[in-house]
Amino acid sequence: MRLLSILFFILLTITPIFSITGYVRYAETSWCMDNCSIYYLEDEYGEFLTWITHLENIDMLAPYINRFVELEGPDVWCVECGAIDITTIEISDDCEFPVECFADP
């Protein structure tokens, strides 16, 4: 029974890792106004997917603006908004519109 309780506690405390693809966009304005709302991810049709951040070094996302990327990371909460805190990010070619996917902004 004790082992079951420990396993249950561990599963509750582990933050799930999200893997998602999309275009990194810079948010001109946001009602959150914190590090979780500077950049966001949108799909190939221009729809908002989620806020993204890198809490250790937010400026490392600048080279990826307007690029199609695949990223992974846990969900974090800042002051007002939640975002994916990126642990890995790489430029992806797995998109539906290859002309836009490969274009270098």
Backbone as JSON, one array per atom type, in Angstrom:
{
  "sequence": "MRLLSILFFILLTITPIFSITGYVRYAETSWCMDNCSIYYLEDEYGEFLTWITHLENIDMLAPYINRFVELEGPDVWCVECGAIDITTIEISDDCEFPVECFADP",
  "N": [[0.82, -1.19, 0.0], [1.96, 1.22, 0.77], [3.88, 1.59, -1.22], [2.23, 1.94, -3.42], [1.04, 4.38, -2.74], [3.27, 6.07, -2.82], [4.0, 5.88, -5.54], [1.69, 6.99, -6.68], [1.87, 9.63, -5.7], [4.25, 10.46, -6.96], [3.5, 10.35, -9.66], [1.61, 12.38, -9.68], [3.16, 14.64, -9.24], [4.9, 14.85, -11.35], [5.53, 16.78, -14.13], [3.86, 16.92, -17.18], [5.34, 16.51, -20.42], [5.06, 18.41, -23.3], [4.79, 18.03, -26.8], [4.91, 19.75, -29.76], [4.12, 21.29, -32.92], [4.59, 24.19, -34.98], [4.36, 27.67, -36.05], [6.58, 30.05, -34.75], [5.7, 33.02, -33.25], [5.94, 36.54, -32.58], [4.48, 38.31, -30.0], [2.8, 41.25, -30.3], [1.2, 42.73, -28.54], [-0.17, 41.9, -25.34], [-2.44, 40.79, -22.85], [-1.38, 39.6, -20.68], [1.32, 40.34, -20.12], [3.89, 39.35, -19.22], [6.74, 37.08, -18.95], [5.69, 34.79, -20.04], [4.13, 35.49, -22.14], [5.33, 36.62, -24.39], [6.1, 35.34, -26.73], [4.34, 33.24, -29.04], [2.79, 30.25, -30.34], [1.59, 29.34, -33.48], [-0.65, 27.59, -35.69], [-0.49, 26.2, -39.05], [-2.54, 27.44, -40.35], [-2.84, 29.87, -39.27], [-3.98, 30.01, -36.76], [-4.07, 30.55, -33.26], [-2.14, 28.59, -31.05], [-0.7, 28.09, -28.55], [0.89, 29.78, -25.78], [4.4, 30.3, -25.63], [7.57, 29.94, -24.0], [10.88, 30.51, -22.73], [12.12, 30.31, -19.88], [14.65, 30.53, -18.73], [16.24, 31.9, -20.58], [14.89, 34.08, -22.4], [15.46, 35.44, -24.74], [16.61, 33.63, -26.48], [14.72, 32.65, -28.19], [14.32, 34.42, -30.26], [15.72, 34.0, -32.83], [14.05, 32.13, -33.98], [11.68, 33.26, -34.75], [8.86, 33.45, -36.83], [9.45, 31.03, -38.01], [8.92, 27.59, -38.83], [8.62, 25.26, -36.38], [9.48, 22.48, -34.24], [8.77, 21.74, -30.97], [9.43, 20.98, -27.51], [8.41, 20.69, -24.11], [7.59, 21.38, -20.64], [4.45, 22.42, -19.17], [4.06, 25.62, -17.83], [3.29, 28.18, -15.36], [3.06, 31.66, -15.33], [2.65, 34.99, -14.15], [-0.01, 35.74, -15.05], [-0.61, 34.1, -17.24], [-0.4, 30.82, -18.76], [2.17, 28.8, -20.22], [4.21, 26.94, -22.56], [7.23, 25.88, -21.41], [10.07, 25.87, -23.05], [12.12, 23.11, -23.63], [13.44, 21.75, -25.63], [14.01, 22.78, -28.97], [13.62, 22.85, -32.44], [14.09, 23.54, -35.91], [11.6, 22.59, -38.14], [10.55, 20.45, -40.86], [8.19, 19.32, -41.3], [5.53, 20.06, -42.42], [2.35, 21.17, -43.8], [2.28, 22.98, -45.89], [4.78, 23.22, -47.79], [6.24, 25.28, -49.14], [5.99, 27.64, -47.63], [6.97, 26.64, -45.27], [9.7, 26.13, -45.67], [10.65, 28.6, -46.26], [12.88, 31.23, -45.6], [12.59, 33.59, -43.23]],
  "CA": [[0.0, 0.0, 0.0], [2.85, 2.38, 0.84], [4.48, 1.73, -2.55], [1.19, 2.5, -4.28], [0.91, 5.8, -2.38], [4.46, 6.77, -3.33], [3.86, 5.96, -7.0], [0.63, 7.94, -6.97], [2.42, 10.97, -5.44], [5.22, 10.76, -8.02], [2.76, 10.62, -10.89], [0.95, 13.68, -9.56], [4.12, 15.74, -9.23], [5.62, 14.91, -12.62], [4.91, 17.67, -15.11], [3.9, 16.3, -18.51], [6.09, 17.19, -21.47], [4.27, 18.57, -24.5], [5.5, 18.12, -28.06], [3.98, 20.44, -30.65], [4.75, 21.98, -34.04], [3.9, 25.39, -35.43], [5.18, 28.84, -36.32], [6.84, 30.92, -33.61], [5.32, 34.41, -33.53], [6.18, 37.52, -31.54], [3.23, 38.97, -29.63], [2.93, 42.71, -30.22], [0.57, 43.1, -27.27], [-0.8, 40.8, -24.62], [-2.98, 41.22, -21.57], [-0.61, 38.96, -19.61], [2.46, 41.21, -19.85], [4.96, 38.69, -18.49], [7.6, 36.28, -19.83], [4.93, 33.71, -20.67], [3.28, 36.0, -23.23], [6.11, 37.36, -25.38], [6.05, 34.55, -27.96], [3.29, 32.23, -29.1], [2.87, 29.3, -31.44], [0.35, 29.25, -34.27], [-0.62, 26.51, -36.67], [-0.27, 26.62, -40.44], [-3.69, 28.2, -40.83], [-2.84, 31.15, -38.58], [-4.72, 29.94, -35.5], [-3.28, 30.52, -32.03], [-2.08, 27.29, -30.39], [-0.32, 28.22, -27.15], [2.01, 30.66, -25.45], [5.65, 29.58, -25.41], [8.59, 30.73, -23.32], [12.09, 29.85, -22.25], [12.28, 31.14, -18.69], [16.07, 30.75, -18.43], [16.8, 32.87, -21.53], [13.79, 34.34, -23.33], [15.99, 35.95, -26.01], [17.02, 32.55, -27.38], [13.64, 32.35, -29.14], [14.29, 35.41, -31.34], [16.07, 33.47, -34.15], [13.01, 31.22, -34.47], [10.46, 34.0, -35.1], [8.31, 33.17, -38.16], [9.95, 29.76, -38.51], [8.14, 26.42, -38.45], [9.47, 24.53, -35.44], [8.95, 21.44, -33.36], [9.31, 22.02, -29.65], [8.99, 20.17, -26.38], [8.6, 21.31, -22.81], [6.48, 21.28, -19.69], [3.54, 23.55, -19.01], [4.38, 26.45, -16.65], [2.43, 29.35, -15.16], [3.69, 32.91, -14.9], [1.74, 35.79, -13.35], [-1.38, 35.65, -15.53], [-0.8, 33.14, -18.33], [0.38, 29.6, -18.81], [2.92, 28.64, -21.46], [5.12, 25.81, -22.62], [8.62, 26.28, -21.17], [10.76, 25.07, -24.06], [13.35, 22.4, -23.28], [14.11, 21.53, -26.92], [13.37, 23.41, -30.12], [14.37, 22.68, -33.69], [13.35, 23.88, -37.12], [10.97, 21.38, -38.67], [10.09, 20.48, -42.24], [6.99, 18.48, -41.3], [4.38, 20.96, -42.5], [1.46, 20.9, -44.92], [2.57, 23.92, -46.97], [6.25, 23.23, -47.8], [6.83, 26.52, -49.62], [6.08, 28.54, -46.48], [7.73, 25.97, -44.23], [11.13, 26.24, -45.94], [11.02, 29.99, -46.51], [13.67, 31.86, -44.55], [12.02, 34.94, -43.06]],
  "C": [[0.87, 1.26, 0.0], [3.48, 2.65, -0.53], [3.48, 2.36, -3.52], [1.0, 3.99, -4.0], [2.08, 6.61, -2.91], [4.38, 6.93, -4.84], [2.79, 6.97, -7.4], [1.12, 9.37, -6.78], [3.4, 11.37, -6.53], [4.51, 11.1, -9.31], [2.05, 11.96, -10.85], [1.93, 14.84, -9.67], [4.91, 15.85, -10.53], [4.85, 15.79, -13.58], [4.98, 17.02, -16.48], [4.67, 17.17, -19.5], [5.22, 17.22, -22.72], [5.19, 18.63, -25.71], [4.52, 18.67, -29.08], [4.76, 21.11, -31.77], [3.91, 23.2, -34.41], [4.89, 26.51, -35.7], [5.33, 29.67, -35.05], [6.52, 32.35, -34.03], [5.63, 35.27, -32.32], [4.87, 38.24, -31.26], [3.47, 40.47, -29.48], [2.36, 43.23, -28.9], [-0.05, 41.86, -26.64], [-1.33, 41.33, -23.3], [-2.22, 40.59, -20.41], [0.58, 39.8, -19.17], [3.5, 40.57, -18.92], [5.76, 37.82, -19.45], [6.87, 35.13, -20.5], [4.13, 34.2, -21.87], [4.04, 36.86, -24.24], [6.04, 36.66, -26.74], [4.89, 33.56, -27.88], [3.49, 31.35, -30.32], [1.53, 29.31, -32.16], [0.49, 28.15, -35.3], [-0.48, 27.08, -38.07], [-1.41, 27.43, -41.02], [-3.82, 29.54, -40.12], [-3.6, 31.17, -37.27], [-3.76, 29.83, -34.32], [-3.32, 29.12, -31.43], [-1.8, 27.43, -28.89], [0.76, 29.27, -26.98], [3.24, 29.79, -25.25], [6.66, 30.52, -24.75], [9.82, 29.88, -23.09], [12.54, 30.68, -21.06], [13.74, 31.43, -18.35], [16.68, 31.83, -19.32], [15.76, 33.12, -22.62], [14.29, 34.8, -24.69], [16.43, 34.85, -26.96], [15.94, 32.17, -28.39], [13.63, 33.3, -30.34], [14.7, 34.85, -32.71], [15.0, 32.57, -34.77], [11.72, 31.94, -34.87], [10.12, 33.76, -36.57], [8.87, 31.9, -38.79], [9.04, 28.64, -38.01], [9.03, 25.52, -37.61], [8.71, 23.38, -34.79], [9.59, 21.69, -32.01], [8.71, 21.11, -28.61], [9.23, 20.94, -25.1], [7.4, 21.14, -21.93], [5.64, 22.55, -19.68], [3.9, 24.29, -17.73], [3.39, 27.59, -16.56], [3.27, 30.52, -14.7], [2.66, 33.68, -14.08], [0.28, 35.57, -13.77], [-1.63, 34.51, -16.51], [0.05, 31.89, -18.14], [1.06, 29.5, -20.16], [3.69, 27.33, -21.41], [6.52, 26.36, -22.43], [9.5, 25.35, -22.0], [12.03, 24.44, -23.49], [14.14, 22.06, -24.53], [13.3, 22.2, -28.01], [14.25, 23.18, -31.33], [13.47, 23.04, -34.86], [12.85, 22.59, -37.75], [10.6, 21.56, -40.13], [8.82, 19.64, -42.4], [5.74, 19.36, -41.3], [3.57, 20.66, -43.76], [1.73, 21.79, -46.12], [4.08, 24.11, -47.07], [6.88, 24.54, -48.26], [7.0, 27.5, -48.46], [6.96, 27.95, -45.38], [9.23, 26.18, -44.42], [11.58, 27.67, -46.15], [11.78, 30.55, -45.31], [13.18, 33.29, -44.38], [13.13, 35.91, -43.04]]
}
